[in-house]
């Protein structure tokens, strides 16, 4: 009996020593899992209004957001986690009351169909913060998509070095065709059709056409002066419409269809005068008016990039070399 007990006791001691040896070889990090803590992501502090929108999926009052009319170049980031969400180049005016974008930074925004199955919610992929909703099929832009985003969900980071740009304003009949041909020119960064040179404020298309507001259908051209210049664009202007026609262009009649250059400074005025002089010397009876640039009123959204959106072609504008 004594021998048996001693044998059992020895086996127990040996087993304990073996277990102790095994334990001593295992990293403490694999044993003390109960002491591990998972750190929660650190997010920015939010105001009660921001929390209501970002966390509780609320909606800010339309036409009140700080980013609604922001035109600066830069990046829009998530107010909760600072993730980059949208580029300023994808922002457009939808007149819906909230900032609108027709594209997102790839992978930055998550799309989830609402419980009712009718709308699609957009959230920050990184932190899940509520941004707003996305809509398609409205034909505001060529991408046919509108991210309707709450300003309270966004911060804006301006580009560190804003590119120096210049602007020019031309009127040459129906602004659809002028924009279509002008935007293809090298160095043109953006174009916008609208109304200028008239007597009333905030004119509509119907008013310009039928109420004798004095406005011309015009185009604003934003260009990179390192790649082109006003003279090059003005030469193109004279070659994509008939500058000898007064208060009309092709089948369109009325003062709103007049040929005009709205110069932003004396340098542009002098250049325009020189080009008109050259054309007159070639026998052209130029009807183009020169006037100082005033307030430019953006036309309705359905006029912007009209031929790109519809796939049609200009009916009264065609290139004809004159210089």
C-alpha positions, 0 to 999 in steps of 0.5 A: 500500500505504501509503495502504491501511494508513493507511486501515485504521489510521484505521478501527481508531482511530476504532472504538476511540474510538467504543467508548470513547465508548459505554462511557463512557455506560453506567452502571457498575452495568450493566457491573460485574455480576461485582462485585455480591453478593446479600445473604442474608436476616438471620434470628434465631439459633436454638438447636440444638433450634430448628434441629432443628425449624425447619430440619430439620423435627423435632418437639418432645416433646408437652406440653413447649412453652412456648406450649401453655397460653398464654391471653394475648392477642397474636400468635404470630410466626415464631421464625426471621424474626419474621413474624406467623403466628397470632392468640391469638383463633384458638388453642384447646385440642385436648389433642394436646400442641402449640399448636393454631390453627384459622386463620392470618393471611392469607398467612402460612403455606404449605401443602405436601403431604408426600412420602407424600401423607398429611399437609400440612406448614405452613411460614412463607411468609416464611422457609420455617421448619417450623411443623408440620402442619395437619389437617382434619375433626376437628371441634374447632372450627367451622372444622374445622381444626387447625394443630398447631404446635411451640412451638419454631417460635414467639415470642409478642408480647403485646398492648400493651394487654390489654382489661379483661374480667370473668367470670361463671359460671352453671349452668342445666341442660345447658350446651349450650343455656345457652352457645348463648343466652348467647354471642349477648348483646351484650358477650360476648367468649367462652364456655366450658362446663365443670364447677364446684361439686363435690368432685373434681378434673379431672372428666370428663363421665362422672364428673359424670353417674354418679359423684356428683361434686357438679359442675354443668354450668356456663358461663364467660362472659367479657364486656366491662364497657364494653358489658354488665354482670353484672346484664344477663347474670344477668337473661338467665340467669334468662330462658333457663331455668326457675329454679324447677326444682330439680336438673333442667331440662326432661327432664334430671334430677340435681344436675349440672343444678341452677340456680346462680350462682357469683359471683366477688365480693360485688358479683355476689352482691348483684346476684344476691340482688336479682334473686332478690328481684325474681322472688320478688316476682313469685310465682316460687319460685326454686330457684337456688343462690348459691355462691362461684366455685371452680375451673372445669374445662373440659369436653371439646372435643366439648361446646364450641360444641355447637349451632354445630358440629352445627347443632341447636337447644336442646331445653330452653332457650328465652327467656321474659321474666320481668323 
